[in-house]
């Protein structure tokens, strides 16, 4: 699995220049959080415990309303909490779409998206480096490579995406 350090090394080699790690990390996060936010689908399973107010608080990395439930359990979303009408339920297992982990300047961190799509970060960073260096032809080249990588990632994520017709909570 390519680590952040390896992605930065590959990026610097690709552009035949050297930018600080912090620049690459910023570009990776811009790519992930701004440009790919609507594409990335990371289904995650967790168990929620009812709080003192009788609600189940969704995890901090909860991204959208993709929750899967079994028959017979009705859940209402109120802000970042689930309200279940059955007072006898104290724990819920849910599957949700999580926000990708922020990429840090940590050498051995591995981005959350599947390994075969990590080049999307490199091409995004390369195009941003070319923007900084005002190399417009190379910017256009890396932007085209980035858009192709992004399209491949989108196709992959669309195939994995579960689109339930209603909320579901797994018990």
N, C-alpha and C positions, 0 to 999 in steps of 0.2 A: 504494500500500500504506500503510495507516494506521500511523504510527509511535507509539511509546510516548507521545511528547509530544502527538500529536493525540488519542490515546485519553484521556489525562488531561484535555485541554481539553474534549473532548466530554462526558466524565463530569462535570466541574464545571458545564458548561452545563446538562446534563440535571437535575442535582439543585438547580440555581440556588443554588449555594454554592461555596466554594473550600476544598478540602483540600490539604494539602501533597503534593507529588509523591511523597515517600517513603511516605505512606499509600496512595496509589493503586498504587504499585509493589508494596508488600506485599500489597495485596488481589489484584492481578493474579496474583502468585505463589501465594497461597493458593488462588485459583481453579484455576490451572493444575496445581499440584502436589498439592493435597489433594482437590479436588472433581472435577476432570476427569481425574485420573491414569489411571483405568481405561478412559476413553473415547478419549483421544488416541492416534491411530495414525499414526506418522511413519516410513514405510519409508525406509531409508537404505542405500545401497550403499557398501561400502568394501573395500579389499584388506588382508588380514592377512598378516604375515610371521612365519615360525616363529622363536621365540626360542631361546636357547641350550639350554634344557631340552627342546626338541622340541615345544613347545606353541604354539598361536596364541592370543594374549591378546585378548579381546574389548574393543572400545572403551569408554571411560569412560561414554559416553552410551548404552550398551546397556541396553534396558529389560526385555525378556523373551525367551523362548526361540523367537522367530520367526526362523528361519534357513532359507534355501532352498538346496537342494543339487542337483547333477546326479547322474546314475546312477553307481554304482561307487565313490563316496567315502563312507566311513563315518567319522562324527565323533562323539566322546563329549564331553559337556559336563562339565567338572570345575571347579566354582567359576566363575571368570570366564575360563576357558581352554577351548579346543577341542583335543582330541587326535585326530589323524588317523592311522589305521592304516598308511597308505601313507607310508613314510619318504622317498620321492622327491619329495613335494610340499613346496615351500618357501613358496608363496604361495597364499592362498585369497581369492577374491572372495565376499563374503557380503552378503546383504540382511538387515537386522535392524530392529526397532522401536526407535527412539531416544527417549530422554528429551528433552522439550522444553527448549530453552535457557532458562536462568534469565532472567527479565525484570529488567533493571537500570534505574537512573535515567539512562538514556542517551537523549537526545531522538530520535535517528534510528534506534534499534533497532526492528525489526519482529518481532512475535511469530511463532512457528513455525506456528501453526495457520492454515488457509486464511483469507484476507482476509474472505470473506463471513461468517465467524463471529466476528470480533473484537468484536462487540457483547456477546458473552458476558462479556468482561472488564469492559466498562463497566457492564452491569447488575449483575454481582457486586459491583463497587466501589460502585455506587450503593446497593445494599441494605445493604452494610456501613456506608456513611456514614450511612444512615438509622438503623441500629442504634446508632451512636455518638451521633447527635442525638436518640435516643429518639422518633423519628417513626414509630410503628408502622403507621399506614395506608400511608404512603409505602414503608416497608420491605416490607409485603405486596405492594404493587404492583410494586416493582422485583424482588422475589423471584419473582413470577409471570412477569415478563418474562425473568428469568434462566433459570428452569426451562424456558420455551419455547425459548430460544436453545440451552440445553444439550441438549434433546431433538433439535433440528434438527442440532446438531453430532454427536450420537451416531448418528443415522440415516445421516448422511453418512459418518462414520468406519466404521460397520459395513459399508457397501457397498464401501469401499476395502480392508477388512481381508482379508488372504490367510490362509487357515487350512490350511496344509499338513498332510498326514496323518503326515509324518515330517520329520526334519531334512534339509535339503538344503544343500550347499555348492556355489556356482557357481565353476567353474574358469576 
